[in-house]
């Protein structure tokens, strides 16, 4: 599967204005890209790595 085949959605943490991040998830990979610069591609993360990042980010947000 290529980045172009992924189904991206706007992150629930993106603001309602211009600061938008899109994410796409598969069983093995999570991808993140800037809505305003889609042509630059996406950052790809192993699913376990992405879960670890989200867990750490949520812990720091408290």
Long-range contacts (C-beta under 8 A, 24 or more apart in sequence): 1-26, 1-29, 3-31, 3-33, 3-41, 3-42, 3-44, 6-31, 6-42, 8-33, 8-42, 10-35, 25-50
